[in-house]
């Protein structure tokens, strides 16, 4: 399982309320859309199951829009 390292440019790790910038909102929206497409719980959190699906879809060239 991968662990997320702290990075100062990741908005959710900066002080402030969740969703305080457009980048964060777009990432969360895209994450939820991907999770819905794959049948995962659509919570917008990129946890171990979402990472696993992302890897699987990437290496198998799968696209929700096909």
Backbone bond lengths (Angstrom), bond angles and torsions (degrees), N, CA, C in turn:
res aa  C-N    CA-C-N  psi(-1)  N-CA   C-N-CA  omega(-1)  CA-C   N-CA-C  phi
1 X - - - 1.443 - - 1.524 108.65 -
2 X 1.310 114.84 139.08 1.464 119.92 178.99 1.520 109.94 -84.90
3 X 1.306 114.62 148.37 1.460 119.05 173.21 1.511 108.26 -113.24
4 X 1.301 115.95 144.84 1.458 120.50 -179.18 1.516 109.00 -87.16
5 X 1.314 114.98 129.09 1.456 120.30 177.18 1.516 109.49 -90.80
6 X 1.296 116.75 150.79 1.453 121.12 178.10 1.504 109.24 -69.72
7 X 1.309 116.57 134.97 1.454 122.23 176.99 1.520 108.39 -137.94
8 X 1.319 119.24 127.17 1.462 121.44 -174.11 1.522 114.79 -64.21
9 X 1.327 118.79 -17.70 1.463 120.32 -178.71 1.521 113.07 -92.15
10 X 1.312 117.76 -4.32 1.458 120.13 177.90 1.519 108.04 -82.53
11 X 1.346 117.76 114.62 1.466 121.17 -172.81 1.518 114.99 -56.61
12 X 1.336 118.28 -37.17 1.461 118.62 -176.12 1.529 112.05 -67.61
13 X 1.322 117.81 -13.55 1.447 120.49 179.65 1.520 112.53 -98.34
14 X 1.306 117.21 -3.49 1.457 120.76 176.51 1.520 109.24 -87.65
15 X 1.321 117.30 156.33 1.462 119.09 175.98 1.525 110.58 -61.93
16 X 1.289 116.46 145.70 1.460 121.38 178.88 1.510 110.73 131.26
17 X 1.312 116.59 166.58 1.463 120.04 -178.71 1.523 111.36 -69.87
18 X 1.347 117.73 152.33 1.463 120.28 177.41 1.528 110.17 -58.57
19 X 1.316 116.47 144.56 1.456 121.74 177.95 1.514 113.52 72.65
20 X 1.331 116.97 31.70 1.457 120.22 -175.56 1.520 113.96 -84.86
21 X 1.311 117.50 5.15 1.464 118.74 175.18 1.517 109.67 -147.98
22 X 1.313 117.30 159.73 1.458 121.85 -177.21 1.519 112.43 -62.94
23 X 1.339 117.00 -37.30 1.460 120.62 -178.84 1.517 110.53 -59.24
24 X 1.300 116.37 -44.84 1.465 121.13 -179.44 1.528 110.25 -63.11
25 X 1.325 117.52 -43.04 1.459 121.17 -178.99 1.526 111.40 -65.56
26 X 1.327 117.36 -40.29 1.471 120.25 178.79 1.525 110.90 -67.62
27 X 1.317 117.68 -40.51 1.461 121.02 178.49 1.521 110.25 -63.39
28 X 1.322 117.11 -45.50 1.463 120.56 -179.85 1.530 110.38 -63.37
29 X 1.318 117.05 -42.35 1.462 121.23 179.43 1.534 110.98 -62.79
30 X 1.325 116.96 -44.06 1.468 121.03 178.86 1.526 110.81 -66.08
31 X 1.330 116.78 -37.42 1.463 120.86 178.75 1.524 110.23 -64.49
32 X 1.325 117.07 -44.71 1.465 120.99 178.84 1.525 110.60 -62.73
33 X 1.332 117.83 -42.94 1.460 121.20 178.66 1.530 110.64 -60.92
34 X 1.332 117.02 -43.44 1.466 120.79 178.68 1.522 110.68 -64.26
35 X 1.326 116.98 -44.40 1.462 120.37 -179.92 1.526 111.34 -62.15
36 X 1.319 118.07 -39.82 1.457 121.30 177.28 1.523 110.63 -64.15
37 X 1.312 116.73 -41.03 1.457 121.92 -179.70 1.532 111.64 -63.00
38 X 1.326 116.47 -36.75 1.459 120.97 -176.41 1.519 113.72 -90.54
39 X 1.332 117.18 -7.18 1.462 120.06 179.98 1.512 113.90 86.46
40 X 1.330 117.19 10.66 1.467 120.73 176.63 1.525 109.63 -80.51
41 X 1.322 116.48 166.62 1.456 120.72 172.17 1.523 107.77 -64.99
42 X 1.327 116.19 120.74 1.472 121.22 -174.84 1.522 110.40 -86.19
43 X 1.343 115.10 81.34 1.469 120.01 -178.79 1.527 112.43 -109.10
44 X 1.325 117.24 -5.63 1.455 120.86 179.41 1.513 114.53 79.41
45 X 1.320 116.98 5.18 1.463 121.89 -179.94 1.525 108.78 -101.66
46 X 1.320 116.02 128.85 1.462 120.07 179.71 1.528 108.52 -90.44
47 X 1.326 114.45 86.43 1.463 121.71 179.44 1.520 110.30 -98.91
48 X 1.323 117.48 -167.53 1.472 121.38 -175.87 1.536 113.70 -59.53
49 X 1.333 117.87 -38.92 1.466 119.74 -179.75 1.525 111.41 -67.85
50 X 1.318 116.60 -40.17 1.467 119.99 178.76 1.520 109.91 -67.21
51 X 1.337 117.82 -42.59 1.475 120.18 176.91 1.525 110.68 -58.40
52 X 1.324 115.89 -43.33 1.462 120.36 -179.43 1.525 110.91 -61.07
53 X 1.330 117.13 -45.52 1.466 121.01 177.95 1.530 111.53 -64.70
54 X 1.334 116.77 -41.15 1.467 119.81 177.73 1.523 110.85 -58.69
55 X 1.326 116.47 -45.55 1.471 120.22 178.20 1.524 110.97 -61.65
56 X 1.336 115.67 -46.74 1.466 120.26 -178.63 1.524 110.50 -60.14
57 X 1.322 117.25 -48.49 1.461 121.14 -178.09 1.526 110.80 -65.29
58 X 1.316 116.71 -38.03 1.470 119.50 -179.71 1.526 111.27 -64.49
59 X 1.327 116.93 -49.38 1.461 120.54 -175.04 1.525 112.82 -74.29
60 X 1.322 117.51 -17.78 1.469 121.15 179.08 1.530 112.42 -106.31
61 X 1.327 116.00 8.29 1.467 122.66 176.11 1.537 112.23 51.24
62 X 1.322 115.80 49.13 1.458 122.13 179.16 1.524 108.07 -98.40
63 X 1.327 115.74 144.08 1.465 121.16 -179.74 1.519 108.69 -136.70
64 X 1.320 117.14 131.18 1.465 121.96 178.26 1.509 111.94 -62.00
65 X 1.316 117.62 -26.37 1.454 121.83 -173.31 1.515 113.32 -89.27
66 X 1.325 117.78 0.26 1.483 119.81 179.80 1.513 110.11 -83.34
